[in-house]
Amino acid sequence: MGSYSSALIPDPEEFNSVVSLAEKLNEQVAHVADERLQSELQTLATPPGLNSDRPPSRHPPNLEQLQTDLRDLRDQFELMKTQHNKEIKLLMNELDEEKRIRLTLQMEIQRMKKHMSK
């Protein structure tokens, strides 16, 4: 029959399996998150070039050309702002998911420590 003090010392193998499981889970989540981020970034359209189809002119641009260029720049800016907001939202969702996973793992470890101390 073992001593009382040996019953209070947790078996390292049990913690190793929890750590191993946590590491595998973290790797899988990181891989899935990376794939999801890459997929989302690829679906976002790149902004079109600024009047790249117009040939260069030796004359200074007239008011109409400047207004057209300004409108194009504003459109590009809005598109880039929309893309940026989508990327930020995606990253925030992934961060929230990582936080939930970490909290779940911490709670599981605490539960196992409590169970081992009984």
Summary of the structure (lengths in Angstrom):
residues: 118
radius of gyration: 28.0
end to end distance: 17.3
largest distance: 99.4
contacts: 233
relative contact order: 0.12
helix: 78%
strand: 0%
